[in-house]
Each structure stands twice: as C-alpha cells, then as structure tokens.
C-alpha cells in the first residue's frame, strides 16, 4: 500500500489528483493540505510514503517544504508539481531533494508511474522537465538561481511575497541583520537591484506563480 498526501492550494487540482489516485487499490490518500505549513504538519503526523507538493503556494513554497522534509529526515519521498511550460526549469528544484517532478498537465498514467517509482525510492522526471534540463546542459544556460544556497533561496521566496526582514528572521530563526546580509548577497548573485526585479526573474524562471503572489515593493 502506498500512503499519499496532497499539498496544493488549488482545491480543484487536489480533487483531480485524488480522483485518479483513488481508482488504484494500492494507493491510499492519508490527507490533503492547502498550504505548505499545513502540509508539514500532516506529513509529520501521518508519515506517508509519498507527498505530491505544488511548487507555487502562498506562504511557504513547495521548494521550502521539500527542503524541510529532507532536513528533518522524514521517510516521506516528494513529487514536486510544476508548471514548466517554456520557462527554464532550474536545477535548484532538483537540488531541493525531491525524487519526482511532474507537470500539472501530466496524464493519469504518468501520474501513477511517477507515484509508484518515487514511492519505491526511484527518481522520476517528467519528459518535459527532462527536456528542459537537457537543453540547459546543451546550450550552457543554467538558471541563475542555481547559484543560490538553500537559505538564500528561502529568503528570496519570502522577499518576493512582501515579508519584512523581521518576519523572515522569525521564520528562519535568524536576526534581521543576518537576513539583510542574505538579501544583499542573493541580489548581487542574481544581478538585481530591487524586489520587483527579483520577482520578475523568478517568474521568468518558473519559480513564481504571479496569480498566487503579491509582490512586495
């Protein structure tokens, strides 16, 4: 039996995935969450084999949630759900520690293939994601976000959601001064001067869903 939790802020998306998964007797849905924070609590309490996690969510992102699951050494393997389209898929998402990467446009057959492979500890890359990575390797144009550390990435995701330095510090158990240092360093690495520029860069590279986020000035 493969125990699964769904973490996505769109109820329709969760419903669609749930309806597909429930048709298979070897899969059991242990719960659903609309935010990454709820998802973390659910994963800790139910200890599922697999979590399907949306990369774009208000509050903590799917990237941050995945990294926290890995850091906490939880037994749950992660499949990240992305909307790749034409955006350059950053290796940054691969480095987060998820074993599977699916686009939301995947077929029911592909979803089940990914779920079974990742539940058994194998990696699954959606063909479109694999193609993006292959193209990036061929033309040498990596995502600029590949240069960020895990903590810098967390700070960047919070900055574009308009969170003040003090709130980011509280979330990450850092002083505002330390957060400010991370902010300065990541802006230098990405060659941007303000948060709006950072948000635009994240949108271009598929890390930010403009429909779900309010960009801070």
C-alpha positions in Angstrom: 0.0 0.0 0.0 1.3 3.5 -1.0 0.2 6.2 1.5 0.0 9.6 -0.1 -0.7 13.2 1.0 -1.6 16.0 -1.4 -0.3 19.6 -0.8 -1.7 22.2 -3.2 -3.5 25.4 -2.6 -5.9 24.8 -5.5 -8.8 22.5 -4.4 -9.6 21.5 -7.9 -6.1 20.3 -8.6 -6.2 18.2 -5.4 -9.6 16.8 -6.3 -8.3 15.8 -9.8 -5.3 14.0 -8.4 -7.3 12.4 -5.6 -9.9 11.0 -8.1 -7.1 9.5 -10.2 -5.2 8.0 -7.2 -8.3 6.6 -5.6 -9.0 4.4 -8.6 -6.0 2.3 -7.7 -6.3 -0.2 -4.8 -2.6 0.0 -4.0 -2.8 3.8 -3.2 -4.4 5.3 -0.1 -4.9 9.1 0.4 -3.9 10.0 4.0 -4.9 13.6 3.8 -4.8 16.9 2.0 -3.4 20.4 2.8 -3.9 23.8 1.1 -0.6 25.3 2.4 2.9 24.1 2.9 2.7 24.8 6.6 -0.4 22.5 6.9 1.3 20.0 4.7 4.3 19.8 7.0 2.1 19.1 10.0 0.2 16.5 8.0 3.3 14.8 6.9 4.7 14.7 10.4 1.5 13.3 11.9 0.7 10.7 9.2 4.2 9.7 7.9 3.1 9.0 4.4 5.3 7.2 1.8 4.8 10.0 -0.7 3.8 13.7 -0.8 2.6 15.4 -4.0 3.6 19.0 -3.5 2.8 22.1 -5.6 5.8 24.3 -6.1 3.7 27.5 -6.1 1.8 28.2 -2.8 1.1 31.2 -0.7 3.2 31.3 2.4 6.0 28.7 2.4 6.7 27.4 -1.1 6.8 23.8 -2.2 10.6 24.1 -2.6 11.0 25.2 1.1 8.6 22.5 2.2 10.6 19.8 0.3 13.9 21.1 1.8 12.4 21.0 5.3 11.2 17.4 4.8 14.7 16.4 3.7 16.4 18.3 6.6 14.0 16.7 9.1 15.0 13.2 7.8 11.3 12.3 7.4 10.7 9.0 5.5 8.3 10.7 3.0 9.5 10.9 -0.6 8.4 14.0 -2.6 7.0 14.6 -6.0 7.0 18.3 -6.9 4.2 19.5 -9.2 5.3 22.3 -11.5 4.0 24.3 -14.5 7.2 24.3 -16.6 5.8 25.4 -20.0 8.6 27.4 -21.7 10.3 28.6 -18.5 13.9 27.4 -17.9 13.5 24.7 -15.3 16.1 25.4 -12.6 18.3 22.7 -11.2 17.6 24.5 -8.0 14.3 22.5 -7.7 16.2 19.2 -8.3 18.6 20.2 -5.5 15.7 20.7 -3.1 15.7 16.9 -2.6 12.5 15.7 -4.3 12.7 12.4 -6.2 9.9 13.2 -8.6 9.0 16.1 -10.9 5.7 16.3 -12.7 3.9 19.0 -14.7 0.2 19.5 -13.8 -0.6 18.7 -17.4 0.5 15.1 -16.9 -1.7 12.2 -17.9 -3.3 9.8 -15.3 -0.9 7.1 -16.5 2.2 9.3 -16.0 0.9 10.3 -12.5 0.7 6.7 -11.4 4.0 5.8 -12.9 5.7 8.6 -11.0 3.9 7.8 -7.8 4.9 4.1 -7.9 8.5 4.9 -8.9 9.1 7.6 -6.3 7.4 5.5 -3.6 9.9 2.8 -4.2 12.8 5.3 -3.9 13.5 5.8 -7.6 13.7 9.2 -9.3 11.0 10.3 -11.8 11.4 13.2 -14.2 8.5 14.3 -16.4 9.6 14.2 -20.1 9.2 18.0 -20.4 11.3 18.6 -17.3 14.0 16.3 -18.5 14.0 18.1 -21.9 14.4 21.4 -20.2 17.4 20.1 -18.2 18.9 18.6 -21.3 18.5 21.8 -23.3 20.0 23.8 -20.4 23.0 21.5 -20.4 23.4 21.7 -24.2 23.3 25.4 -24.5 25.1 26.1 -21.2 22.4 28.5 -20.0 21.8 27.4 -16.4 19.2 29.1 -14.3 20.7 32.0 -12.3 19.0 30.5 -9.2 21.4 27.5 -9.3 24.0 29.8 -7.7 21.9 30.4 -4.6 22.3 28.4 -1.4 19.3 26.7 0.2 18.9 29.5 2.8 19.3 32.3 0.2 16.6 30.6 -1.9 14.3 30.6 1.2 15.0 34.3 1.8 14.3 35.2 -1.9 11.0 33.3 -1.9 9.9 35.2 1.2 11.1 38.6 0.0 9.0 38.4 -3.2 5.9 37.7 -1.1 6.4 41.1 0.6 7.6 39.7 4.0 9.6 42.2 6.1 13.1 41.2 7.2 12.0 40.9 10.8 9.2 38.4 9.9 11.7 36.4 7.7 14.1 36.3 10.6 11.4 34.9 12.9 10.5 32.2 10.4 14.1 31.1 9.9 15.4 31.8 13.4 17.8 34.5 12.2 18.4 38.1 13.2 17.1 40.8 10.8 20.8 41.8 10.2 21.6 38.3 9.1 18.6 38.2 6.8 19.7 41.6 5.4 23.1 40.0 4.6 21.4 37.1 2.8 19.2 39.6 0.9 22.3 41.6 -0.3 24.2 38.5 -1.2 21.4 36.9 -3.3 20.6 40.2 -5.1 24.3 40.5 -6.0 24.4 36.9 -7.3 21.2 37.4 -9.4 22.3 40.9 -10.6 19.0 42.6 -9.5 18.6 45.9 -7.6 15.1 45.6 -6.1 12.4 43.1 -5.1 10.3 43.8 -8.2 13.3 42.8 -10.4 13.8 39.7 -8.2 10.1 38.7 -8.6 10.3 39.2 -12.4 13.4 37.0 -12.6 11.6 34.3 -10.5 8.6 34.4 -12.8 10.7 34.1 -15.9 12.4 31.0 -14.5 9.2 29.3 -13.3 9.7 29.8 -9.6 6.9 32.3 -9.0 3.3 32.0 -9.9 2.1 35.6 -10.5 -1.5 34.6 -9.9 -0.8 33.5 -6.3 1.6 36.1 -5.0 1.6 39.7 -4.1 5.0 41.2 -4.8 6.5 43.4 -2.2 8.0 46.7 -3.2 
